[in-house]
């Protein structure tokens, strides 16, 4: 088990011309394998599917190449077939849209994943197509689900209670998960940035992260995140002690359950599980990033401040948040003003 750190570009799935950008490798998973119908090799299944497209369906070489690029990008960092899930597919679309992928590229990405899922089902590798419900977003669906302030508080309070009430071997992991959730929501950083952060990057109330294009920035966070981070740092040694003697100690801020640097897949699992447990399902790490940005914007921050916090190279990417803000404003007005006269 290696403690591989994401390096270079921290982009998003699917690389190549005309396609969404691909995420940096996040290393092999450092938390235990999950259960599934088929735990076989995912990369091998992708190769078999591409061969099926070429030889059985007679697809054009360019089409097979494009599908292969999409699927390998979408499954970057995954090992097993049972890790190809609907949540993963939705995360991939979130990344692609944030990276500025065209509607045609996103539509092809959806087609690639749904076709692969259907093949996995028909060949008996999975009991059903896990991404059959995946759809290309409309122009007004470019943002993932966003938590309001009360929902975010519910999620984070639940994580804190779990951390404080979990004893034994699971305590350090529960505290780590609480700190991850608090930091993601407080700072709005990307999953790749969280996984790549080192202990030396952590300040008293800020964190230095390396974003897309290998650009560094410093993001602030508040007292709640600081409390969670302090609790995590106090027990971090518990997970660090689990690393294999053949592997050197890691400087990573967050560790997996085996003592190495935590990977992006595990962070997504943490967020999805916490959201389900807290009664706020459908939230991804990217959704927490958007929730953070929306909260800051609705609190009166200038759009350029949000751009800097999120590490967006272009203001055009940040401007998608104004749609969420204006929709929330209209909703509040309809509910609060006695003579709004609006109909939903």
Steps between C-alpha positions, in 0.01 A plus 500: 500500500663822388441847639472663157437873501297665222749702300503727200161596367208451731254502214192296438387184320559409139800644322571585140373741241134577519455311828487600862832513677618198695570483874848453631562145625418477867688184580353167591220504757628508855175389665368147488323354199126526483254226417355438156384238254824514301824623653688427177746731332326812369774595252478154346122530471538832318743339253255214441215745443700700246585178317128416497418840350760458227459134407137420578323830449735620230538850643737738325854518633461866599186417698669214685797724579273776634303254715822354636631844591173587674479175696863494610469858617171431679645196676839652589603384847250211509610137503190282522191467282267545798645850555337618175187649658235764436660730758831470316329582170339809646831616644660457158236723341551761773874508430452518124256790524724694736790445260296671228424194286266564207147362500602260221791368707281454807232322294762262362636443850151400618460271199838339566423427864144378439613276215774350715258449788256323270775270374607419857142399573449293184825312554406417860781699657243710687134418578377819332625810322616721790489821294174447310353808673792721399392789279677790337403818688302772331654851490324578831626184669873569482530518878469201732261507791578784741440485875344799670644617832269283712569188296874559516476543878307173525765314301792640697332462840426137420864442405619663821264293714620182328861597565435573866293186560712243313741302716770249432668447165242703311552819700792641300324432170180669622696805616683512168172486310359787708810710428478424128136610482561816700800598289330430166200713593697776673755549223332384180815318388500217247534137608834476320623804693396350832669169421818675390530721811789437739531574870739783415228665288272550801500838670304620799195605298602426142627226273739518205376282213623416151224527243455459127803589293720438806404844633511554875268717704420551867140445609357606837275299730317575822484390862283193442744356249791587731336307785452196279856519367642527853304190599631316194862602556474365855415151371678500162783292646251214549461456125863588425606204714311262272726552198707207384858493621611485136346838425642832622299735716288747307470873557138498383250702700236228466570128518317191388420220741826325411720797580572632150380817332122491460378478141221679318273196477503456876417868558200467268389192692531696825281784371236274346472286814483801732233665287286186501537459876410865566192494279651720228557242222620590155787719618843444348830666592444723200159585644666610824732722296203660328315531831796685648523738205126567503501573874787748460333668203163527674677641803598801292842407362609646169508253211874557456557397861316174431711454187819529706371267772409229250811539288310561177718626216202661328225718642264329256527179703418684823200680348295181499448561873301817432217282367479315831512826693224665299279192520542490879422872517177456305402206722554703817306793355205279405488355850562820695325783317122515559434649156751317286224357282741242357384154403742207511 
